[in-house]
Amino acid sequence: MSHRGTSVPFVTDAQPKPVISPPPFSGAEHTVPTRPISLDPQELGFTRRKPIGWLAPLLLLSTGLRALLAILFGAYLDKRELQNALDDDYFDHSRTADGEIWLDYVADLGDGFDATYSIAWLLAQPSLTVDGAALPRGRLLLMGGDQVYPLASGDGYESRMKGPYRAALPEAPAGEPRPTLFALPGNHDWYDGLTAFLRLFARRKDGHIGGWRTEQQRSYFAVKLPNNWWLFAVDEQFGAYIDDPQLLYFEKAARRVGADDRVILMTPSPTWVKAKDEPEVYDAVDYFIRTILAPTQAQVRVLVSGDLHHYARYTGEERELITCGGGGAYLLGTQNLPPTLTVPPEDTLTRSRSLSRVYRLAARFPDASTSRKLGWGVFHRVPRRNAGFATMLGIIHTLTMLPMASAVRQPDDIKRLFSIPLLLMVTLILAGTVLFAKPPGAASAKHARHWILGLSHGVAQIALAAGGAWVWLHLWFHDWPFPAPLVAAAVVYGPVIAVLATQLVALYLLVAGSFDVNLNELYAGQGIEDAKSFLRIHIAADGTLTIHPLGIDRICHRWSADPDGEPHAPWVRPEAPLAVHRIEPPIVLTDLPAPRF
């Protein structure tokens, strides 16, 4: 007996047939894995990973090269066109015993074990009690992107996502409908052209991750939900375009959508926020709404995305725009979020865009004040979490100080100024700091601040190197016979200047972040694991949709194996309770008088 619903292709263009939601899980179809008696990787089947040090030199280089290759050759690696050969079904989860359904949404989850598993453990619980209300586990688990960091690979998915989620829900409880998992790829899932993503989440008849079954066949999907609700998840990575096979897939699914229906639209990135600085990034989403959903006259009530690692909700007259990227990756502060957004942006070059509307910021987690306080932690967290980055700065500064000190002792002023090693290092520092500030194109209205801050940072680092050279010349090391000065520079000067240079970078990040430059690096360098979030969504029998934004202020760091638990119980349990709370009151959505696009 198979868990998988019957996969029926579209018979005609007018009458597509869905993949039917699965029957209740009997518990007999899969062999229950032996429960581990310890947290040893050999027993768990995966290695518990530490949080990623995002400023590690090799990681910066590797990720930067992957991102560059994805931008330059993404069209050649794009597997979405090939997915046209796979099943083009939508998925029907509208038939439930009580006419209701619960959904869970989580995004940006595959980082360190403690944060990822804290959320996975909460999602796997049969029910969460929040403010006296019982919120049952979702029948569908929706993953909104970046299921693994920093780069997509089989081992990365196994250790940072699949292993923790399998440990949280090894098997679905017998006699209950088996929960289903759908995943939308994010940019980190895309760095290998979706190879590992599709291998894990799609194209497998018996696909499952622990107690969650997987049934999607593509990197995008449409799901029919109870009481005239639909879920559309669009894969529009790198802002290039929505490919024709994907548009065809959604056009066929949209033929089943009626004027009385309502739609939740999942996207891999909150382009409605990013369009504040880059108006064109929202064009693909707007095009999808105008060409696929608008003709159905259905109401697009919710847009939801991850990618930015916090919770934020913008509300408008007809639609909620929600960012919820708190599934496990480092926290991103919310202090720079604009109080209002105009969506679509009025200065987009798209001639036939939708009617622009104003949305106001209704809630965020953490709040602006807390985010600012966390930002000040950059001075102690960056050196502690990024030892390799500090070492790199120490090497660069040492290699700059030595020719600088040598040039000072030159009798000729011209030779002092134009020492080739010194010019090389000064150029390297200036180029590195400007590139680190990531200046956009000159056409951008706000490109100047990136250049100014990047150059200012470079000048400050060079000034620090000059100060270091002055101190070095006043010490006795430089008069020792060769190679003793080099050894002293490496052993004594290097570690000291590494600490000072790292603190200067931290100061730069704090200042630049206030101008919305390198804000992501300000928080990525700190690797803050707390303040995580996810959504629990309920569709009632009368069609009312209620969104419960849930957060935890502190993740768990101490875990114990639970070898005597039930087959469906988590293998690993927290030693201290995980306190979950509402980020804001439940968001209740009902019918609107008439849809407008």
Residue, then its C-alpha position, 0 to 999 in steps of 0.5 A: m500500500s502506498h502513501r502517495g495519492t494517485s498522480v493523474p496528469f491533465v487529461t485535457d487543457a480544460q480538465p486537469k486532475p489533481v494529486i489527491s491528498p493521502p489517506p491516514f497513515s497506518g504506520a505499516e508502510h515504512t520500517v521504523p528506524t532504530r531510535p538512537i540512545s545518544l547524540d552520536p552521529q553514527e546513531l543519529g545518521f547525521t552530524r550536528r553542525k555548528p552555525i556558519g561563520w559567514l565572514a570566513p574567508l574561504l566561505l566568502l570566496s566560495t559563496g561569492l564565486r557561486a553567486l557570480l557563476a549563478i548570475l553569469f551562467g544561471a540561464y545555462l544551469d536552469k533546470r526549470e525548463l527541464q521540469n516540463a517533462l515531469d508531472d504537471d499536476y496540482f495537488d488537492h488537499s481540500r478534502t478533510a474530515d472536518g472541513e478545516i486544515w492547519l498549515d505550517y510555514v517556515a523558511d531559511l532553516g538549514d544553518g546550525f543544528d540548535a536553531t534549526y532543530s529548535i524550530a523543527w521540534l516545535l513544528a513536529q509537536p502534535s499541538l502547541t499551546v499559545d496564550g491558552a489556545a491549542l494550535p495543532r500541527g500543520r497537515l502541510l509543512l511549507m518550506g519557503g526557501d533556503q533549506v540549506y546553507p551555505l551551498a546546496s549539496g547532498d551532505g549539506y541537506e542531510s546534516r543541516m535540514k533532512g537529519p534534524y527534521r527526521a529526528a524531530l518527527p521520525e514517523a507520523p503517528a499511526g491512524e492520523p493523516r500523514p503530514t505533507l511537506f512542500a519546499l520552494p527553493g531559495n537562492h542558496d538551493w539554487y547555487d547548484g542549479l537545483t540538482a540537490f534540491l530536486r533529488l531531495f524534494a521531487r521526482r521520488k515516488d516514495g519520497h519522505i523526510g521522517g514523518w513528512r511525505t513529499e509529493q511535489q514533482r517540480s520546484y514550484f507547485a499549486v495546492k488546492l486547499p479547503n473552502n475555496w483557498w489555493l496555494f501557489a508557490v512560484d520559483e522566480q529565483f535571481g529575478a530573471y524571469i518566470d520560465d514558460p513551463q512554469l507559466l504553463y503549469f500555473e495557467k492549467a492549475a488556474r483554470r480550476v480557480g474561480a471568482d469566489d476563491r482566495v489565494i496564498l502566494m509563496t515567493p522565494s524573496p520578499t520583493w515587495v520590500k526589496a523593490k524600495d531600492e530596486p523597483e524592477v525586482y517586483d516585476a516578476v511577481d506582479y506579472f504573475i498576479r496580472t497574467i495568471l491570477a487576475p483573469t480568475q477574479a480570485q482574491v490574492r489575500v496573502l503574499v508570504s516569503g522568507d529570505l530576510h531572516h526576521y518577521a515583518r508584516y505589511t498590511g493593506e486594504e486587500r492584502e497582507l505582505i508577510t516576511c517570515g525567514g526565522g527558521g534557523a539562519y542568523l537573525l537580520g535586524t528590522q530597524n531599517l524596514p520602511p514604515t510604508l511600502t508602495v507596491p508595485p513601486e510607482d517608478t518601475l519601468t513596467r508599463s502595464r503594472s498593477l494598480s499601486r497601493v500603499y501598505r503600512l508596517a503592522a508588526r515586526f520581530p524583533d522590534a526596532s529597539t531590540s534589533r539596534k541593541l543586538g547590532w551593538g553586539v558586533f564588537h564581541r560576536v564578530p571576532r568570536r564567531n569568525a576567527g578565520f576572518a580576524t586571521m585574514l585581517g591580521i595577515i593583510h595588515t602585517l603584509t601592509m605594515l612591513p613595506m610601509a615601515s620599510a618605505v618610511r626608512q627610505p631616504d628618497d621621498i619618491k621611493r617612500l610613496f611609490s614602493i611597489p609592495l606598499l602600493l599593491m597592499v594599499t590598492l588591495i585594501l581599498a578595492g576589498t573595502v569598496l567591493f565589501a560595501k557592494p556598490p550598485g550601478a551608477a544608475s541607482a539613486k543611492h549608489a554614492r553611499h556605498w562608495i563613500l562608506g567603502l572608501s572611508h572604511g578603506v582609508a580607515q584601515i590604511a590609517l590603522a596600518a600606518g599607526g601600526a607601522w609607527v608603533w613598530l618602528h618604535l619597538w626593538f623588533h625591527d632592528w633585529p637581524f633577518p629573519a627575526p623581524l618577520v617572525a616577531a611580526a607574525v607572532v606578536y604584531g599579527p595577532v594584536i593588529a588582527v584584533l584591532a582591525t576586526q574591531l574597526v570592521a565591526l565599527y564600520l558595519l555598525v555605522a554602515g548598517s545605519f545607512d542601510v549598507n552592509l546591514n546583512e553583514l552586520y548581522a551575518g557576522q554575528g550569527i545571532e541564533d535567537a529570535k526565531s519565527f514561523l507561521r501556523i495557519h488555520i483555514a476554518a470550515d466557514g473559509t476564514l483564514t487565521i495566521h498565527p505568527l509564532g516566535i521564540d526569544r531563545i533557542c535551546h542549546r542543550w539536548s538529550a536523546d530519547p531512546d524510550g519514546e514512541p516511534h513518532a516522538p522526537w529522537v532528541r528532546p530539549e533539556a529546557p522548555l522552548a517557550v513559544h509566543r505570539i509575535e502579534p495577535p492572530i491575523v484573521l482574513t475573511d472575504l472581500p467585496a470584490p477583487r481588484f488587481 
